[in-house]
Every structure is written in structure tokens, then in C-alpha cells.
Amino acid sequence: MITVNRGIHILWHRIDEQAVVQSISYASATANSLLESVSTGYEWIAIDTDAPTTDNFIRRSEDNGETWQRGEEWVSREPLGDNRVLVRSLPAFYLDPATGWMLRAYFEHEALLGVVSWDAASPVSRTRKMYLQYSQDDGGTWSQPEQLVLSGDEYDEVHWARDIRYGENSGVAMTDSTFTRPDGTIVLPFHNTVFHDDGPPSHEYCNACLLGRWRSHGAGIEWNIGEYVTLPLTRSVDGADEPGVCMLPDGRIFMLIRARTFPESSVEIPSAKHYAVSEDGGMTWSDADMLRYEDRGALYSPASFGRVFVSSKNGRFYMMTNILDKPSYGCDPRTKLQIAEIDLDTLRVKRDSVAVIEQWHEGWQKQIRFSNFLWYEDRETGNPMLYMTPCPGPVVGDTRRALDVNVPPHSYRYEICLPE
């Protein structure tokens, strides 16, 4: 039986902002030190000023998350003129267990003031670049940032990954699903955006894994990429994105895939998660299949991301995502977040294993979203520690719409107590 202990991680008093943990990771191979990056505000909706922001920050814990000390302040935007802003995401951390070295990754992109990132006029999806820094002293100091550029003569700062050119399209790494293969290769899930000029869909997402090997003495990483995985229009209106990836005990890599559908789209099933499997470390993938229950019944899920992992505590395979009782369309509802066990042999979800992590509470905004969480496995207990801030959901209003809806501004921590 799975139980969940819920508490407030960051108590935030400004109702026109929210405290959101953007990344959390162990920083040391030998001590229970943690690093996390925290953002405030609603900049994910639309940026309404080009003034530099220092409310975003990095914190450190030396006692396995019991207490935290605020450290580096993070400037998240710079004015470019002509209503344009350079936006810099907070860094995501990863401790490589094979070497004990850390890397942190962040993105830079251009944005238009007052324009949401998914608007066709926004430059976000055409100007994104990824930067990496490295540390060999448990995150105490970091190397100078370097742009992630794939190895090979054909790649440079403009053409920085396969099928990506700055100014035309870009890609996003799912840094929270990073892991290291037994041979020392770092696996970094990734999706790109391909724009089409010849009819629907106007754009398409494709998933892949970036595969990295440390240069000598930790002086950076050489990157390659596996093949892309996407979904046909009969399963998703815009392909596959936001992959959640982990390695199974037999060495295969499992990729959980987000899909999106609309009422007018001709799809086989209106709301589902899909998956693909790699038997060669993330270089090639099986055809994507729909994730189902053991009895072959449909598992309904909105267009939201999911995360998968094999527990070091009990060796079982789990998924965390939003699961629905009936079909839906688009990105909602996300009013319930669950964890469920996946059978390692059949790769089907055990229906009776589904347990609720969080759900809508009386008095909260009806379209509240429980998604976009971060998590790590606690070294002392083996339990997943999940961090999530409730999202207002698709409410009409400006970037300070928290004033208009009853959504807590706090970051919550959930200890998911797994069975032995």
C-alpha cells in the first residue's frame, strides 16, 4: 500500500506570486547535501516587464532537506529593446553517480512582452539555446557556461542539434529525467519543435535522448543524439513531447510520451499516454504504443507530462502522472495527480495499484492543476520526494491572476511512502 505525507515546503505570503521549485538534486555522492532552484511570480504565462529579476534564487541543504540556506540570486531576464526580452531559466541540477561530478543546465530564449510563449508570434520556440556548467566540488563552484552543441563538424552554435537551427526552431531537455547508464553515458531526454509551412499540423514535437560522455578530467561533455520518436495525427495533434525516461532492470530504456488531442481531431483515443522502448541505450526506439491497464482497458490521461522510475527500495516500476476516470481533450483536467505501478514484463499499468498523491480540495479553484512537479529519491528512506506548486489552470486574466482565484502560493512537499 502506498501512502503520502504532505507538507508545505516553501511558505509564500504574496498572493500575486507563487514559489515554485524548478529543480532539486543531491549535490554530493558522500553527503546528504541538496541543491534546489526556486522561482516566483507568473512569468510562465507572459512577461509584462523587461526589468531584471532577482527574486529567483538557489538554496542549499546540508541535512537532507530539513533546513535550507538561500545562496545565489539568479537574474532571469535582460532587456533587448523593441519589446523583446532575453529570458534565462533557472538552472536544473544533476549529480552524476558514476563520477560524483555535477552539471547544471539552463536555457536562454527571446520573448515578447505580454505575449505568451505558445503564441505564433512568440520567438521562444525559435530562439532557445541550452547552456551547461560543471562542478567537481559538490556544487560549490561552477565552470563558465558553454552552449550545448552536438559533437561533429556539421554542428555549431546555430545548428546546435539534429534538425535544429537557431532562429528557425529549437529543443528542450527534460533535465529532471536525466540518468546515467551503467557504462557511464549520461542520458538526457529531449524534444524538439519542427515547424511546417505546408498545412496542419503547423508544428510537430519529436522526442529523443541526448547521450553524453565526460571529457577527460571533467572538462565538459561530448554529446550525441539518438533517433527521434513522434506520434501520428491519429494519436496526437502535434506529435510527442515532454518525455519521461528511465532504465529498466534488464537494461532497456522506457520512454513515457505526452500526447494532445482536440475534439475536432480524428484520433483513435481522445486522451492517452504512449510509450516507446529502446534496447540499445537510447539510440533507436520501438514504435510508440498506447499505455494500457493490465486488462487492456484504456488508461485516460490529459496532455500533461509523466515521470517513470524503478524504485531502489523495492525494485518495482512506477509512473507518476494525471490519470482520468473518463476521456477528455487537451490539457485538462489535472485536478488529480496519481502514482501507479507498471508491470515490468507486460509494460501495462496495474489498475489496483493507482494511488492519489494530490487532488482538488473544497474551496480551491475548480480548474486547479496538479502537474509540472519535480522529484528525487530520498537516500535515507528510498521514498520519492515530490515537490509541486498548484497551478491556477486555464483561467482568463493577466499575469497576476492569482488575485482573482483561490490557489495557494506555496510549494508543497510530498513524501510518497512505497511498500518494501
N, C-alpha and C positions, 0 to 999 in steps of 0.2 A: 504493500500500500504506500502511495506517495502522499506526503503531507507538505504543506507550505507554511513557513513562518514569514510574516510580512511586517516590515517596519519602515520608518522614514529614514532615508539615507542622508539627504540634504534638506533641511527645513528652510523654505524660502518664503519671505514675508511680502514680497512685492507681487500683487495680484496681476500686474500688467506684464509680468515676466514669468519664466519657468526655469528652474535649474534642471539641466539635462546632462547626464553622464554620457559623453561621446566615445570614451574608450576607457578600459580598465584592464590591467595586466600585472602579473608578478614581474618584479624588476630584477630579481636575483635568483640564481639557481640554488643558493645555500641558505638564504634568509627569507622570511615571510614578509618582504617589502613589496608594496604595491604602488603603482602609479596610475592616476586617472586624470583625464581631461574633462572639464566641465564648462558648458556654455549656458548663457542666459538669454532671455529675450525670445523673439519670434522671427528671427532672420530667415528661417526656412520657408516662410510664407512669401515675403517680399521685403527687400531692404529699402527703408524710407529715408535714410541719410547716409552721406558719404563720410561722416565724421569717424575717425579711428575709434575702435572699441577696445577697451582693456578690461571689460567685465568678465571675459573668458579667461580661464586660468587652469593651471596644472597643480594637482595635490599629490602628496606622498604619505603613505602609511608605513610605519616600521613594525606594527604589531598585528599584522594580518587583517587590517581593515577596522580595527576597533577605534582608533583615533587617527586624525588626518592633519597634516600641516600644509597650508597653502604656500605654493612656491612661485614658479614662473608665471608671469602675466603674458597673455597671448593676444597680440594685435591681429584682429581678424579681417580688417578691410583698410584699403587705402584709396583715396580719390584718384581718378584718372582723367577727369574732365569730361565735358559733353554728356553729362548724366550717366557716366559709366563709373563703375567701382571695381577694383580688384579685390576679390574675396579670397580669404585664406582659411581653410577649415582647421579645426583643432587637430592636433596630432593623434594618431592611433598607435598604440604600443604593442610590440610583440617580443617576447623573450624566447630566443631560440634554444631549446633544451639540449641540442647537440653540441653547442659551443659555449653557452652561457652568455652570449652577446645579445644585445638588444638592438632592435631597429624601431624607428618611429616614422610614420608616413603621414603626409598631409597633401591636400590638393589646393591649387590656385585656379581661379577662373574669373572671367569678367562677368559683370551683371549690370543690368539697367535699373536705375532707381524706380521703385514702385511696380516693377514687372516681375511676376512670379517665374520661377526657373523653368516651369513646363510650358510657358507661353511660347508660341512660334517665333516671336520677336526677340526672345531672350538669347544672349550669346553663350549661356552657361554650357550647353552640351557641345559647343563647337570650340571652346577655348580652354577646356580643362587640361591641366598638367599635374603630374604626380611627382612629389619630391620625397626623398628618403634621407634620414640621418642615422648614424650608428653610434653605439656606446659599448665600451668594454669595462665600464666601472659601475654597473648596475643602474644606469640612467643618471649618473651624477653629472657627466659632461657628454656632449654630443659633437659629432663631426659637422663640418659645414654641409648644408643641404646640397644634394645633387639630384637632378631630374632623372626619373626612371626612364631609361631608353633601352630597348631590347638590344642584345648583342647581335652584331652583323653589320656589314658595310652598308646595307640598304637603310639602316635606321639612324636617325639623328633627332635633334630637338623638335623638329616639325613632324616628321614621320616617325613618331616615337614608339609605335607598336603596330602589329599587323593590322591592316585595314583601318588605320587611324592616321589622320593628318590634322595638325593644329589649324584651326580656322575653318575646317570642314566638319569634323566630328571629334569625338573623344571617348574615353572609357573611365570606368570607376572600379576601384578594387574594394572588395568586401573584406576589409582588413580584420574584422572580428572573427572570421572563419579561417584565419591563417593557421597552418600547422607544418611540421617538419617530418618528411618521410624518414624511414629507418636509414636510408643511405645518405642523409644529411641535406637533401634537397628541400628548400622551403617552398611550400605550395600556397599561393596567394590567389584566391578566387577573384574573378574579374568579369565585368561585362562591358561591351562597347555599344555605341549607338551608330547605326547606319541610316543615313537619310536617303529617301527615294524621291526622285523627281518625276517619275512616270506613273503616278497613281497610288492608290492605297496598297499597303499602309504607307503613311508619309514618312515613318521611321520604323526601324526594327532593332530590337535588342538581341545580342548574342552573348552567351556565356563561354568562359574559358578559364583556364588556370595559368597564371604566371608561375614559372618554375625557376627558382633562384639558387645559385651556388656561391658561397662566400669566396671572394678573392683571398689571396694569402694574407695572413695576419689581420683578417677582419677589415681590410681596406675596401669595403663596398661589396656589392653583389652583382654577379653576371646573370642576366635574366633571359629566359627563353619563354615560349608560349606554346601551349597545346592547341589542338583544333577547337573551333567554335561549336557550340551546341545552341540550337534555336528551336522554336516551335512553329508549326504551320498555322495558317489562319484558321483552320478548323479547331484549333485548341487555344489560340491566343491572338488578340488583335494586333499585338506589337512585339511578338517574339518572346524571348526568355531573358530574364534579368534577375539581379539580386540573388545570386546562387549562395546556398549554404552547403558547405562541403566538409566531409570528414573521411578518415581512413578506417575501413572495417578490419576486424581481426585477421582476415585471410589476405590482406594486402590490397584489396580492391578499394577504389575511391568512389564514394557515393555523393552525387550532386542533387540537392533538392532545388526545384526550379519554380519560380513565381510566374504565374500566367494571369492575363487580364482579359475579360470579355465584356461586351456590351449587349443590351437586349436586342439590338438590330443586327448583331454579328451572327453569322452562320457557324455555330460551334457544336462540337459533339457533346459537350457538357458545359454548362454556364459558369461553374466555379470549381476549380480543381488545382491541386498541386501536382507537379510532374517530377520525374527523376531520371537521371542517366547514370551509368556506371562505367568507370574506367578500369581496365585490367593492366594498364602499362604506366601507372603513376601520374595520370592526368594528361597524357599526350593525345590519346584518342578516346572516343566515348561511344557507348551503345546508343541506339535510337532512344529518344525520350519516351517514357511510358507514364501513364497516369497512376498516381499513388492511390491505392485502394485499401480497404479493410481486408482482413483475412478471409471473410466470407464473400469476397469480390464485390461487396457493396461500395458505392461511391463515397469517397471522403470529400465533403464540401469545404471549401476554404475561399475567402476573398483574395483579391490581389494584394497580398501582404507577404513580407518575407518570412522565411522559416529557418531555423537552425537545427543542425543534427550533430550528434556526438555519441561516442561509445564511452560509457562510464568506466572510470578506473576503479570505482567502488564495487561494482557488481558485474562488469563485463557486458551489460545489456546496451542495446542500441536505442536511442531516444530521438524524438523530434519535438521541438517547441514552435508552435505557430498558432494562428487563429483558426479554429475548427467550427464549422456551422452545422446546424441541425437540418438545414434545407438549402437548396441552391440560391445563389444571389448573383449579382453582377457588379463589376467594378471593384472598388477598393473597400467596400463596406458590406456588412457591419464588422467591426473589430472590437466589439464590446465584451469579448471573452477571449482570454489567452489560455491555451492548454499545453500540456506535455503528454506525450503518448509514446509507448514502446513500439518499435518496428522489429518484426521477426527477421533475424539475420539470414535465414535460409530463403524465405519467400519474398522478403522485402515488402511485406504488407503490414499494415498497422493493426495491432491487437485492439479490437474495439473496446474490450473491457478494461484496458489499461489507461484510457483517457482520464486525465485529472486536471482540474481547473487551477491555474496559477493566479489569475485575477479576473474579475468580471464587474459589470456595471453595478454601482451602488445607488440606492434610493437617494434622490436629491442631486445626483450628478447629471451633467448634460447628457441628453439621450444619445447623441451620436459620438460619444467619447470613444477614443481609440486606445487600445492597449496593444501596442506594436512598437517597432523600432527600438527594441531592447538591446542591452549588452549583457554579456555573462562571462564568467570564468568558473573553473572547478576549484573549490577550496582544497588546499593541500592537507589540512588537518582533518577534515570530515569526509572528503570525497564528494560532497554535495555541490550541485550547481548553485552559484550565487548570481542572481539575475537583477539587473538594475533597469528601471523603467520609469518614465515620467508620462502620466496620462496626456494624451493629445486631444485638443478640442474637436478634431474631426472637421468635416466639410461644412463649417459654419460661415455664412456670408458676413463679411465685415473687414475692418482694416487690420493692420499688423498688431494692434493692441486689443484684439477681440476678446482676450481673457477677461476684460472688464465687463463683457456682455454675457458671458456664460460661466456656469459654476463648475470650473475644472481646477482641481488642486494644483498649485505651482511647485509642489515638492517632487524630489526624486525619491522613489521608493526602492527598497532592497527586499528581495525575496529569496530566502533560503529554501531550496527545493530538496526536501529530505527523501532520498531514494532508499529503497529497501536494500538489505545486504545481499 
